[in-house]
Amino acid sequence: MQNDTYYILKDFDSYGKAQNRINNLFKDKNKWFEMSLNNVAYSGLFSSDRAILEYQKDIWKTL
């Protein structure tokens, strides 16, 4: 058996468990919709927009 030099498989078991939970959750369309809507509603300012504004203000000093 070769070593997993880059630890690609280190968290594969937890990944598989998370994927199984997601697969089961997706079957409940109402719950999936509710969670999706909450995710969008509470996401705040889209991260790339915020990052660009912060770069303009803090790094490039253009604002």
CHARMM internal coordinates of N, CA and C (Angstrom, degrees):
IC EDIT
DIST 1 N 1 CA 1.4468
DIST 1 CA 1 C 1.5213
ANGL 1 N 1 CA 1 C 109.13
DIST 1 C 2 N 1.3208
ANGL 1 CA 1 C 2 N 116.56
DIHE 1 N 1 CA 1 C 2 N 130.85
DIST 2 N 2 CA 1.4560
ANGL 1 C 2 N 2 CA 120.87
DIHE 1 CA 1 C 2 N 2 CA 179.30
DIST 2 CA 2 C 1.5215
ANGL 2 N 2 CA 2 C 110.17
DIHE 1 C 2 N 2 CA 2 C -84.42
DIST 2 C 3 N 1.3149
ANGL 2 CA 2 C 3 N 114.79
DIHE 2 N 2 CA 2 C 3 N 152.91
DIST 3 N 3 CA 1.4635
ANGL 2 C 3 N 3 CA 119.51
DIHE 2 CA 2 C 3 N 3 CA 176.81
DIST 3 CA 3 C 1.5191
ANGL 3 N 3 CA 3 C 110.70
DIHE 2 C 3 N 3 CA 3 C -69.90
DIST 3 C 4 N 1.3113
ANGL 3 CA 3 C 4 N 114.63
DIHE 3 N 3 CA 3 C 4 N 149.69
DIST 4 N 4 CA 1.4586
ANGL 3 C 4 N 4 CA 121.80
DIHE 3 CA 3 C 4 N 4 CA 175.32
DIST 4 CA 4 C 1.5292
ANGL 4 N 4 CA 4 C 106.75
DIHE 3 C 4 N 4 CA 4 C -91.74
DIST 4 C 5 N 1.3278
ANGL 4 CA 4 C 5 N 116.45
DIHE 4 N 4 CA 4 C 5 N 77.60
DIST 5 N 5 CA 1.4602
ANGL 4 C 5 N 5 CA 123.33
DIHE 4 CA 4 C 5 N 5 CA -171.02
DIST 5 CA 5 C 1.5270
ANGL 5 N 5 CA 5 C 112.86
DIHE 4 C 5 N 5 CA 5 C -52.46
DIST 5 C 6 N 1.3087
ANGL 5 CA 5 C 6 N 116.96
DIHE 5 N 5 CA 5 C 6 N -42.37
DIST 6 N 6 CA 1.4634
ANGL 5 C 6 N 6 CA 120.99
DIHE 5 CA 5 C 6 N 6 CA -175.80
DIST 6 CA 6 C 1.5260
ANGL 6 N 6 CA 6 C 112.73
DIHE 5 C 6 N 6 CA 6 C -99.50
DIST 6 C 7 N 1.3184
ANGL 6 CA 6 C 7 N 116.99
DIHE 6 N 6 CA 6 C 7 N 13.59
DIST 7 N 7 CA 1.4654
ANGL 6 C 7 N 7 CA 123.12
DIHE 6 CA 6 C 7 N 7 CA 177.67
DIST 7 CA 7 C 1.5273
ANGL 7 N 7 CA 7 C 112.77
DIHE 6 C 7 N 7 CA 7 C 54.40
DIST 7 C 8 N 1.3055
ANGL 7 CA 7 C 8 N 115.98
DIHE 7 N 7 CA 7 C 8 N 37.62
DIST 8 N 8 CA 1.4626
ANGL 7 C 8 N 8 CA 121.01
DIHE 7 CA 7 C 8 N 8 CA -179.98
DIST 8 CA 8 C 1.5253
ANGL 8 N 8 CA 8 C 111.08
DIHE 7 C 8 N 8 CA 8 C -63.98
DIST 8 C 9 N 1.3199
ANGL 8 CA 8 C 9 N 116.38
DIHE 8 N 8 CA 8 C 9 N -36.25
DIST 9 N 9 CA 1.4603
ANGL 8 C 9 N 9 CA 120.24
DIHE 8 CA 8 C 9 N 9 CA -175.77
DIST 9 CA 9 C 1.5253
ANGL 9 N 9 CA 9 C 113.06
DIHE 8 C 9 N 9 CA 9 C -96.46
DIST 9 C 10 N 1.3286
ANGL 9 CA 9 C 10 N 117.82
DIHE 9 N 9 CA 9 C 10 N -0.31
DIST 10 N 10 CA 1.4573
ANGL 9 C 10 N 10 CA 120.84
DIHE 9 CA 9 C 10 N 10 CA -174.14
DIST 10 CA 10 C 1.5263
ANGL 10 N 10 CA 10 C 112.61
DIHE 9 C 10 N 10 CA 10 C -56.59
DIST 10 C 11 N 1.3202
ANGL 10 CA 10 C 11 N 117.56
DIHE 10 N 10 CA 10 C 11 N -42.45
DIST 11 N 11 CA 1.4613
ANGL 10 C 11 N 11 CA 119.81
DIHE 10 CA 10 C 11 N 11 CA -177.76
DIST 11 CA 11 C 1.5255
ANGL 11 N 11 CA 11 C 113.03
DIHE 10 C 11 N 11 CA 11 C -108.13
DIST 11 C 12 N 1.3192
ANGL 11 CA 11 C 12 N 116.63
DIHE 11 N 11 CA 11 C 12 N 20.72
DIST 12 N 12 CA 1.4607
ANGL 11 C 12 N 12 CA 119.70
DIHE 11 CA 11 C 12 N 12 CA -177.25
DIST 12 CA 12 C 1.5213
ANGL 12 N 12 CA 12 C 112.07
DIHE 11 C 12 N 12 CA 12 C -62.21
DIST 12 C 13 N 1.3282
ANGL 12 CA 12 C 13 N 117.63
DIHE 12 N 12 CA 12 C 13 N -37.12
DIST 13 N 13 CA 1.4710
ANGL 12 C 13 N 13 CA 120.38
DIHE 12 CA 12 C 13 N 13 CA 179.84
DIST 13 CA 13 C 1.5209
ANGL 13 N 13 CA 13 C 110.84
DIHE 12 C 13 N 13 CA 13 C -63.36
DIST 13 C 14 N 1.3256
ANGL 13 CA 13 C 14 N 117.78
DIHE 13 N 13 CA 13 C 14 N -45.68
DIST 14 N 14 CA 1.4682
ANGL 13 C 14 N 14 CA 119.77
DIHE 13 CA 13 C 14 N 14 CA 179.31
DIST 14 CA 14 C 1.5221
ANGL 14 N 14 CA 14 C 110.78
DIHE 13 C 14 N 14 CA 14 C -68.26
DIST 14 C 15 N 1.3332
ANGL 14 CA 14 C 15 N 117.29
DIHE 14 N 14 CA 14 C 15 N -33.53
DIST 15 N 15 CA 1.4700
ANGL 14 C 15 N 15 CA 120.92
DIHE 14 CA 14 C 15 N 15 CA 175.25
DIST 15 CA 15 C 1.5253
ANGL 15 N 15 CA 15 C 110.19
DIHE 14 C 15 N 15 CA 15 C -61.30
DIST 15 C 16 N 1.3216
ANGL 15 CA 15 C 16 N 116.35
DIHE 15 N 15 CA 15 C 16 N -45.95
DIST 16 N 16 CA 1.4656
ANGL 15 C 16 N 16 CA 120.93
DIHE 15 CA 15 C 16 N 16 CA 179.77
DIST 16 CA 16 C 1.5193
ANGL 16 N 16 CA 16 C 112.00
DIHE 15 C 16 N 16 CA 16 C -62.40
DIST 16 C 17 N 1.3313
ANGL 16 CA 16 C 17 N 116.81
DIHE 16 N 16 CA 16 C 17 N -40.46
DIST 17 N 17 CA 1.4690
ANGL 16 C 17 N 17 CA 120.56
DIHE 16 CA 16 C 17 N 17 CA 178.14
DIST 17 CA 17 C 1.5269
ANGL 17 N 17 CA 17 C 110.71
DIHE 16 C 17 N 17 CA 17 C -65.37
DIST 17 C 18 N 1.3241
ANGL 17 CA 17 C 18 N 116.89
DIHE 17 N 17 CA 17 C 18 N -42.68
DIST 18 N 18 CA 1.4668
ANGL 17 C 18 N 18 CA 120.41
DIHE 17 CA 17 C 18 N 18 CA 178.30
DIST 18 CA 18 C 1.5235
ANGL 18 N 18 CA 18 C 110.54
DIHE 17 C 18 N 18 CA 18 C -63.48
DIST 18 C 19 N 1.3195
ANGL 18 CA 18 C 19 N 116.81
DIHE 18 N 18 CA 18 C 19 N -40.75
DIST 19 N 19 CA 1.4639
ANGL 18 C 19 N 19 CA 119.92
DIHE 18 CA 18 C 19 N 19 CA 179.74
DIST 19 CA 19 C 1.5194
ANGL 19 N 19 CA 19 C 111.04
DIHE 18 C 19 N 19 CA 19 C -64.86
DIST 19 C 20 N 1.3196
ANGL 19 CA 19 C 20 N 117.48
DIHE 19 N 19 CA 19 C 20 N -38.17
DIST 20 N 20 CA 1.4698
ANGL 19 C 20 N 20 CA 120.43
DIHE 19 CA 19 C 20 N 20 CA 176.72
DIST 20 CA 20 C 1.5167
ANGL 20 N 20 CA 20 C 111.13
DIHE 19 C 20 N 20 CA 20 C -63.64
DIST 20 C 21 N 1.3434
ANGL 20 CA 20 C 21 N 117.62
DIHE 20 N 20 CA 20 C 21 N -41.25
DIST 21 N 21 CA 1.4712
ANGL 20 C 21 N 21 CA 120.61
DIHE 20 CA 20 C 21 N 21 CA 177.13
DIST 21 CA 21 C 1.5224
ANGL 21 N 21 CA 21 C 110.56
DIHE 20 C 21 N 21 CA 21 C -62.46
DIST 21 C 22 N 1.3229
ANGL 21 CA 21 C 22 N 116.77
DIHE 21 N 21 CA 21 C 22 N -42.64
DIST 22 N 22 CA 1.4625
ANGL 21 C 22 N 22 CA 120.66
DIHE 21 CA 21 C 22 N 22 CA 178.91
DIST 22 CA 22 C 1.5218
ANGL 22 N 22 CA 22 C 110.84
DIHE 21 C 22 N 22 CA 22 C -63.87
DIST 22 C 23 N 1.3236
ANGL 22 CA 22 C 23 N 116.71
DIHE 22 N 22 CA 22 C 23 N -44.33
DIST 23 N 23 CA 1.4705
ANGL 22 C 23 N 23 CA 120.45
DIHE 22 CA 22 C 23 N 23 CA 179.15
DIST 23 CA 23 C 1.5232
ANGL 23 N 23 CA 23 C 111.23
DIHE 22 C 23 N 23 CA 23 C -58.20
DIST 23 C 24 N 1.3269
ANGL 23 CA 23 C 24 N 116.70
DIHE 23 N 23 CA 23 C 24 N -42.86
DIST 24 N 24 CA 1.4627
ANGL 23 C 24 N 24 CA 120.56
DIHE 23 CA 23 C 24 N 24 CA 179.55
DIST 24 CA 24 C 1.5287
ANGL 24 N 24 CA 24 C 111.12
DIHE 23 C 24 N 24 CA 24 C -69.26
DIST 24 C 25 N 1.3059
ANGL 24 CA 24 C 25 N 116.59
DIHE 24 N 24 CA 24 C 25 N -40.75
DIST 25 N 25 CA 1.4611
ANGL 24 C 25 N 25 CA 120.64
DIHE 24 CA 24 C 25 N 25 CA 178.98
DIST 25 CA 25 C 1.5234
ANGL 25 N 25 CA 25 C 111.23
DIHE 24 C 25 N 25 CA 25 C -63.41
DIST 25 C 26 N 1.3103
ANGL 25 CA 25 C 26 N 117.01
DIHE 25 N 25 CA 25 C 26 N -38.90
DIST 26 N 26 CA 1.4599
ANGL 25 C 26 N 26 CA 121.39
DIHE 25 CA 25 C 26 N 26 CA -178.39
DIST 26 CA 26 C 1.5283
ANGL 26 N 26 CA 26 C 112.11
DIHE 25 C 26 N 26 CA 26 C -61.90
DIST 26 C 27 N 1.3142
ANGL 26 CA 26 C 27 N 116.87
DIHE 26 N 26 CA 26 C 27 N -25.28
DIST 27 N 27 CA 1.4713
ANGL 26 C 27 N 27 CA 120.64
DIHE 26 CA 26 C 27 N 27 CA 178.65
DIST 27 CA 27 C 1.5268
ANGL 27 N 27 CA 27 C 111.65
DIHE 26 C 27 N 27 CA 27 C -67.81
DIST 27 C 28 N 1.3315
ANGL 27 CA 27 C 28 N 116.53
DIHE 27 N 27 CA 27 C 28 N -26.02
DIST 28 N 28 CA 1.4666
ANGL 27 C 28 N 28 CA 121.42
DIHE 27 CA 27 C 28 N 28 CA 177.07
DIST 28 CA 28 C 1.5221
ANGL 28 N 28 CA 28 C 107.51
DIHE 27 C 28 N 28 CA 28 C -91.59
DIST 28 C 29 N 1.3212
ANGL 28 CA 28 C 29 N 116.26
DIHE 28 N 28 CA 28 C 29 N 89.19
DIST 29 N 29 CA 1.4694
ANGL 28 C 29 N 29 CA 121.91
DIHE 28 CA 28 C 29 N 29 CA -172.73
DIST 29 CA 29 C 1.5231
ANGL 29 N 29 CA 29 C 112.80
DIHE 28 C 29 N 29 CA 29 C -59.23
DIST 29 C 30 N 1.3424
ANGL 29 CA 29 C 30 N 117.65
DIHE 29 N 29 CA 29 C 30 N -38.41
DIST 30 N 30 CA 1.4576
ANGL 29 C 30 N 30 CA 120.04
DIHE 29 CA 29 C 30 N 30 CA 179.75
DIST 30 CA 30 C 1.5318
ANGL 30 N 30 CA 30 C 111.14
DIHE 29 C 30 N 30 CA 30 C -64.81
DIST 30 C 31 N 1.3165
ANGL 30 CA 30 C 31 N 117.12
DIHE 30 N 30 CA 30 C 31 N -45.17
DIST 31 N 31 CA 1.4617
ANGL 30 C 31 N 31 CA 120.85
DIHE 30 CA 30 C 31 N 31 CA 179.20
DIST 31 CA 31 C 1.5278
ANGL 31 N 31 CA 31 C 110.08
DIHE 30 C 31 N 31 CA 31 C -65.48
DIST 31 C 32 N 1.3258
ANGL 31 CA 31 C 32 N 116.94
DIHE 31 N 31 CA 31 C 32 N -42.23
DIST 32 N 32 CA 1.4689
ANGL 31 C 32 N 32 CA 121.00
DIHE 31 CA 31 C 32 N 32 CA 179.39
DIST 32 CA 32 C 1.5403
ANGL 32 N 32 CA 32 C 110.17
DIHE 31 C 32 N 32 CA 32 C -61.03
DIST 32 C 33 N 1.3198
ANGL 32 CA 32 C 33 N 116.67
DIHE 32 N 32 CA 32 C 33 N -44.17
DIST 33 N 33 CA 1.4574
ANGL 32 C 33 N 33 CA 121.19
DIHE 32 CA 32 C 33 N 33 CA 178.62
DIST 33 CA 33 C 1.5208
ANGL 33 N 33 CA 33 C 110.76
DIHE 32 C 33 N 33 CA 33 C -62.32
DIST 33 C 34 N 1.3289
ANGL 33 CA 33 C 34 N 116.81
DIHE 33 N 33 CA 33 C 34 N -45.09
DIST 34 N 34 CA 1.4653
ANGL 33 C 34 N 34 CA 121.15
DIHE 33 CA 33 C 34 N 34 CA 179.51
DIST 34 CA 34 C 1.5359
ANGL 34 N 34 CA 34 C 110.83
DIHE 33 C 34 N 34 CA 34 C -60.01
DIST 34 C 35 N 1.3106
ANGL 34 CA 34 C 35 N 116.75
DIHE 34 N 34 CA 34 C 35 N -45.93
DIST 35 N 35 CA 1.4654
ANGL 34 C 35 N 35 CA 120.67
DIHE 34 CA 34 C 35 N 35 CA -179.45
DIST 35 CA 35 C 1.5310
ANGL 35 N 35 CA 35 C 110.93
DIHE 34 C 35 N 35 CA 35 C -66.66
DIST 35 C 36 N 1.3140
ANGL 35 CA 35 C 36 N 116.87
DIHE 35 N 35 CA 35 C 36 N -39.29
DIST 36 N 36 CA 1.4643
ANGL 35 C 36 N 36 CA 120.78
DIHE 35 CA 35 C 36 N 36 CA 178.57
DIST 36 CA 36 C 1.5228
ANGL 36 N 36 CA 36 C 111.05
DIHE 35 C 36 N 36 CA 36 C -64.42
DIST 36 C 37 N 1.3162
ANGL 36 CA 36 C 37 N 116.17
DIHE 36 N 36 CA 36 C 37 N -43.62
DIST 37 N 37 CA 1.4594
ANGL 36 C 37 N 37 CA 121.12
DIHE 36 CA 36 C 37 N 37 CA 179.29
DIST 37 CA 37 C 1.5352
ANGL 37 N 37 CA 37 C 110.71
DIHE 36 C 37 N 37 CA 37 C -63.58
DIST 37 C 38 N 1.3276
ANGL 37 CA 37 C 38 N 116.71
DIHE 37 N 37 CA 37 C 38 N -44.29
DIST 38 N 38 CA 1.4647
ANGL 37 C 38 N 38 CA 120.47
DIHE 37 CA 37 C 38 N 38 CA 177.35
DIST 38 CA 38 C 1.5197
ANGL 38 N 38 CA 38 C 111.39
DIHE 37 C 38 N 38 CA 38 C -62.30
DIST 38 C 39 N 1.3052
ANGL 38 CA 38 C 39 N 116.72
DIHE 38 N 38 CA 38 C 39 N -39.21
DIST 39 N 39 CA 1.4563
ANGL 38 C 39 N 39 CA 120.87
DIHE 38 CA 38 C 39 N 39 CA 179.63
DIST 39 CA 39 C 1.5219
ANGL 39 N 39 CA 39 C 110.90
DIHE 38 C 39 N 39 CA 39 C -60.19
DIST 39 C 40 N 1.3201
ANGL 39 CA 39 C 40 N 116.65
DIHE 39 N 39 CA 39 C 40 N -43.91
DIST 40 N 40 CA 1.4627
ANGL 39 C 40 N 40 CA 120.94
DIHE 39 CA 39 C 40 N 40 CA 179.06
DIST 40 CA 40 C 1.5271
ANGL 40 N 40 CA 40 C 110.66
DIHE 39 C 40 N 40 CA 40 C -70.93
DIST 40 C 41 N 1.3270
ANGL 40 CA 40 C 41 N 116.15
DIHE 40 N 40 CA 40 C 41 N -43.33
DIST 41 N 41 CA 1.4641
ANGL 40 C 41 N 41 CA 120.39
DIHE 40 CA 40 C 41 N 41 CA -175.96
DIST 41 CA 41 C 1.5235
ANGL 41 N 41 CA 41 C 112.47
DIHE 40 C 41 N 41 CA 41 C -64.00
DIST 41 C 42 N 1.3296
ANGL 41 CA 41 C 42 N 117.65
DIHE 41 N 41 CA 41 C 42 N -33.96
DIST 42 N 42 CA 1.4575
ANGL 41 C 42 N 42 CA 120.85
DIHE 41 CA 41 C 42 N 42 CA -176.21
DIST 42 CA 42 C 1.5274
ANGL 42 N 42 CA 42 C 113.52
DIHE 41 C 42 N 42 CA 42 C -104.34
DIST 42 C 43 N 1.3161
ANGL 42 CA 42 C 43 N 116.43
DIHE 42 N 42 CA 42 C 43 N 13.08
DIST 43 N 43 CA 1.4664
ANGL 42 C 43 N 43 CA 118.32
DIHE 42 CA 42 C 43 N 43 CA -177.00
DIST 43 CA 43 C 1.5219
ANGL 43 N 43 CA 43 C 112.43
DIHE 42 C 43 N 43 CA 43 C -76.67
DIST 43 C 44 N 1.3206
ANGL 43 CA 43 C 44 N 117.94
DIHE 43 N 43 CA 43 C 44 N -20.97
DIST 44 N 44 CA 1.4562
ANGL 43 C 44 N 44 CA 120.59
DIHE 43 CA 43 C 44 N 44 CA 179.41
DIST 44 CA 44 C 1.5159
ANGL 44 N 44 CA 44 C 111.27
DIHE 43 C 44 N 44 CA 44 C 72.64
DIST 44 C 45 N 1.3081
ANGL 44 CA 44 C 45 N 115.21
DIHE 44 N 44 CA 44 C 45 N -160.65
DIST 45 N 45 CA 1.4567
ANGL 44 C 45 N 45 CA 121.53
DIHE 44 CA 44 C 45 N 45 CA 179.84
DIST 45 CA 45 C 1.5214
ANGL 45 N 45 CA 45 C 109.51
DIHE 44 C 45 N 45 CA 45 C -63.03
DIST 45 C 46 N 1.3175
ANGL 45 CA 45 C 46 N 116.25
DIHE 45 N 45 CA 45 C 46 N 129.96
DIST 46 N 46 CA 1.4602
ANGL 45 C 46 N 46 CA 120.88
DIHE 45 CA 45 C 46 N 46 CA -178.72
DIST 46 CA 46 C 1.5245
ANGL 46 N 46 CA 46 C 109.43
DIHE 45 C 46 N 46 CA 46 C -55.28
DIST 46 C 47 N 1.2882
ANGL 46 CA 46 C 47 N 118.23
DIHE 46 N 46 CA 46 C 47 N 135.52
DIST 47 N 47 CA 1.4555
ANGL 46 C 47 N 47 CA 122.69
DIHE 46 CA 46 C 47 N 47 CA -169.24
DIST 47 CA 47 C 1.5308
ANGL 47 N 47 CA 47 C 114.38
DIHE 46 C 47 N 47 CA 47 C -59.70
DIST 47 C 48 N 1.3199
ANGL 47 CA 47 C 48 N 118.29
DIHE 47 N 47 CA 47 C 48 N -37.85
DIST 48 N 48 CA 1.4655
ANGL 47 C 48 N 48 CA 117.78
DIHE 47 CA 47 C 48 N 48 CA -179.57
DIST 48 CA 48 C 1.5280
ANGL 48 N 48 CA 48 C 110.87
DIHE 47 C 48 N 48 CA 48 C -69.55
DIST 48 C 49 N 1.3293
ANGL 48 CA 48 C 49 N 117.03
DIHE 48 N 48 CA 48 C 49 N -34.89
DIST 49 N 49 CA 1.4623
ANGL 48 C 49 N 49 CA 120.06
DIHE 48 CA 48 C 49 N 49 CA 175.58
DIST 49 CA 49 C 1.5293
ANGL 49 N 49 CA 49 C 110.34
DIHE 48 C 49 N 49 CA 49 C -62.04
DIST 49 C 50 N 1.3114
ANGL 49 CA 49 C 50 N 115.63
DIHE 49 N 49 CA 49 C 50 N -46.38
DIST 50 N 50 CA 1.4577
ANGL 49 C 50 N 50 CA 120.63
DIHE 49 CA 49 C 50 N 50 CA 179.82
DIST 50 CA 50 C 1.5252
ANGL 50 N 50 CA 50 C 110.93
DIHE 49 C 50 N 50 CA 50 C -63.38
DIST 50 C 51 N 1.3123
ANGL 50 CA 50 C 51 N 116.77
DIHE 50 N 50 CA 50 C 51 N -42.71
DIST 51 N 51 CA 1.4632
ANGL 50 C 51 N 51 CA 120.71
DIHE 50 CA 50 C 51 N 51 CA -179.58
DIST 51 CA 51 C 1.5216
ANGL 51 N 51 CA 51 C 111.44
DIHE 50 C 51 N 51 CA 51 C -62.32
DIST 51 C 52 N 1.3247
ANGL 51 CA 51 C 52 N 116.99
DIHE 51 N 51 CA 51 C 52 N -42.46
DIST 52 N 52 CA 1.4709
ANGL 51 C 52 N 52 CA 120.71
DIHE 51 CA 51 C 52 N 52 CA 179.54
DIST 52 CA 52 C 1.5240
ANGL 52 N 52 CA 52 C 110.21
DIHE 51 C 52 N 52 CA 52 C -64.30
DIST 52 C 53 N 1.3332
ANGL 52 CA 52 C 53 N 117.04
DIHE 52 N 52 CA 52 C 53 N -43.45
DIST 53 N 53 CA 1.4629
ANGL 52 C 53 N 53 CA 120.07
DIHE 52 CA 52 C 53 N 53 CA 178.17
DIST 53 CA 53 C 1.5285
ANGL 53 N 53 CA 53 C 111.26
DIHE 52 C 53 N 53 CA 53 C -62.48
DIST 53 C 54 N 1.3347
ANGL 53 CA 53 C 54 N 116.54
DIHE 53 N 53 CA 53 C 54 N -41.12
DIST 54 N 54 CA 1.4556
ANGL 53 C 54 N 54 CA 119.77
DIHE 53 CA 53 C 54 N 54 CA 179.00
DIST 54 CA 54 C 1.5290
ANGL 54 N 54 CA 54 C 111.22
DIHE 53 C 54 N 54 CA 54 C -65.99
DIST 54 C 55 N 1.3202
ANGL 54 CA 54 C 55 N 117.79
DIHE 54 N 54 CA 54 C 55 N -40.51
DIST 55 N 55 CA 1.4656
ANGL 54 C 55 N 55 CA 121.23
DIHE 54 CA 54 C 55 N 55 CA 176.43
DIST 55 CA 55 C 1.5283
ANGL 55 N 55 CA 55 C 110.20
DIHE 54 C 55 N 55 CA 55 C -61.47
DIST 55 C 56 N 1.3333
ANGL 55 CA 55 C 56 N 116.23
DIHE 55 N 55 CA 55 C 56 N -45.21
DIST 56 N 56 CA 1.4608
ANGL 55 C 56 N 56 CA 119.62
DIHE 55 CA 55 C 56 N 56 CA 179.99
DIST 56 CA 56 C 1.5318
ANGL 56 N 56 CA 56 C 111.02
DIHE 55 C 56 N 56 CA 56 C -59.54
DIST 56 C 57 N 1.3127
ANGL 56 CA 56 C 57 N 115.42
DIHE 56 N 56 CA 56 C 57 N -43.83
DIST 57 N 57 CA 1.4547
ANGL 56 C 57 N 57 CA 120.14
DIHE 56 CA 56 C 57 N 57 CA -175.57
DIST 57 CA 57 C 1.5362
ANGL 57 N 57 CA 57 C 112.36
DIHE 56 C 57 N 57 CA 57 C -77.76
DIST 57 C 58 N 1.3282
ANGL 57 CA 57 C 58 N 117.15
DIHE 57 N 57 CA 57 C 58 N -49.34
DIST 58 N 58 CA 1.4601
ANGL 57 C 58 N 58 CA 121.43
DIHE 57 CA 57 C 58 N 58 CA -169.21
DIST 58 CA 58 C 1.5275
ANGL 58 N 58 CA 58 C 114.62
DIHE 57 C 58 N 58 CA 58 C -91.24
DIST 58 C 59 N 1.3088
ANGL 58 CA 58 C 59 N 117.90
DIHE 58 N 58 CA 58 C 59 N -30.90
DIST 59 N 59 CA 1.4629
ANGL 58 C 59 N 59 CA 120.17
DIHE 58 CA 58 C 59 N 59 CA -174.27
DIST 59 CA 59 C 1.5282
ANGL 59 N 59 CA 59 C 110.94
DIHE 58 C 59 N 59 CA 59 C -105.38
DIST 59 C 60 N 1.3257
ANGL 59 CA 59 C 60 N 116.14
DIHE 59 N 59 CA 59 C 60 N -52.09
DIST 60 N 60 CA 1.4498
ANGL 59 C 60 N 60 CA 119.25
DIHE 59 CA 59 C 60 N 60 CA -176.21
DIST 60 CA 60 C 1.5250
ANGL 60 N 60 CA 60 C 112.66
DIHE 59 C 60 N 60 CA 60 C -85.69
DIST 60 C 61 N 1.3501
ANGL 60 CA 60 C 61 N 115.17
DIHE 60 N 60 CA 60 C 61 N -15.45
DIST 61 N 61 CA 1.4873
ANGL 60 C 61 N 61 CA 120.95
DIHE 60 CA 60 C 61 N 61 CA 179.92
DIST 61 CA 61 C 1.5186
ANGL 61 N 61 CA 61 C 112.62
DIHE 60 C 61 N 61 CA 61 C 54.21
DIST 61 C 62 N 1.3388
ANGL 61 CA 61 C 62 N 116.04
DIHE 61 N 61 CA 61 C 62 N 42.02
DIST 62 N 62 CA 1.4738
ANGL 61 C 62 N 62 CA 119.82
DIHE 61 CA 61 C 62 N 62 CA -178.39
DIST 62 CA 62 C 1.5303
ANGL 62 N 62 CA 62 C 112.10
DIHE 61 C 62 N 62 CA 62 C -101.93
DIST 62 C 63 N 1.3026
ANGL 62 CA 62 C 63 N 118.04
DIHE 62 N 62 CA 62 C 63 N -2.23
DIST 63 N 63 CA 1.4715
ANGL 62 C 63 N 63 CA 120.50
DIHE 62 CA 62 C 63 N 63 CA 177.69
DIST 63 CA 63 C 1.5063
ANGL 63 N 63 CA 63 C 110.10
DIHE 62 C 63 N 63 CA 63 C -110.28
END
COOR INIT
IC SEED 1 N 1 CA 1 C
IC BUILD
